[in-house]
């Protein structure tokens, strides 16, 4: 009985210690005329705090994984926005400029997200 109680305590501590890992922090560079795609896979809801660290504006789109895009946000230089993203919807961060840009991301919620680039 004592061993089972001890096991339950250790399992409980383990799962509670994993809570901080439900966030993702990243600095991401996006080449000229490319996009960064976050969440183009089956997943639950997530939110993303996006900061544009560059001097050129970027456009953020919500893109359901079964097609289409909606809800554009233009993010000017040195500004931040928080975007709530529905399940099975990707976030597309588009760089239409001729310069490489840099963004900071803080993602919470379902962080089992595909990340990649698109021309």
N, C-alpha and C positions, 0 to 999 in steps of 0.2 A: 504493500500500500504506500509506503514511504517513497519507493522508487517511482511509482506512477505519479505521485504528487510532484516529485522533483522533475520528472519528465514534462509534465504539464507546465510547470514554471519555466523551464528552459525553452520549450516550444513557444510559449507566450512571449517571452523576451525576444526570441528570434524574429517572430512576425512583427512585433512592435518596432524592432530596430530596422526593419526594411521600409518603414513608412517614408523616411527621407528620400529613398530611391524612387519615389513616385513623381519626382520632378527631374527635369532635364534642363541643363544649362549649356548653351553653345554659342560660340562666336563663329559665324559662317560667312565666307566670301562667296560672292556670286559674280561670275564673269559677265562681260558685256553681252547684251542680247540673249541672256539665259535666264532660267527660273530655277528656284529651289523648291522642291515639292516635299511636303511633310505630311505623312499619313495617307499615302496612296495605297492602302491595304485595308483589310477588314479590321475594325477597331471600335472601341467605345468613344464616348465624348472626351474632349480635352480642351484646354484653353492655352493660348500662347500669348505671352507678352513679347512684343516685337519692337526693337529699337533700331532705327535707321542711323547708323554711325557714319554714313557717307554724306557727301554734299549734294547728291542728286536724289530726287524723289524715287520711290518704289511703289509698285502697286501690289496689293494683297488681294487674292481671290479665294473664295470657298469653292471647291470643286468636288461634287459628289463622285464617288469612285465608279458609279455606273454612267457617268458622262455629264457634260455641261459645266458651267461656272456661273457664279452669281456673287452678289454683295461686295463689289470692289471697294477697296479702301486705298486712298493715296496717302502715303506716309512720307512727309517732307523730311529734310535733313535734320538730324539731331532731335527727332521726336519719337515718342513711344505710344503704342496702342495695345490694348488687350483684346484679343479675339476669342470668342467662345465658338468652338467648332463641334458640330453635330457628329454622331457616330457615322462611320463609313463615309466621311467627307475629308478631303485633303485640303491643306492650306498651300496655295501656290504664291510664292513671293517672286515677283517678276522684276527684272532689271532691264529696262528698255534703253538705258543710256549706253554710251560708248566707253564707259569707264567701269572698272571692277568696283563693286560695292561691298560693304561689310555690314552685317546685321548681328544683333545679339538676340538670342531666343531664351526664354524661360518658359518651359512647357510643364503643365501639371495635368493630372487626370490620367487617362490611359496613355502611357508613354511607350507602348509597344508599337511604334510607328515606323513605317518605311521612310527613309530619307534618300533623296537623290536629286539629280539635276536634269533639266530638260532644255533643249535648244528651241 
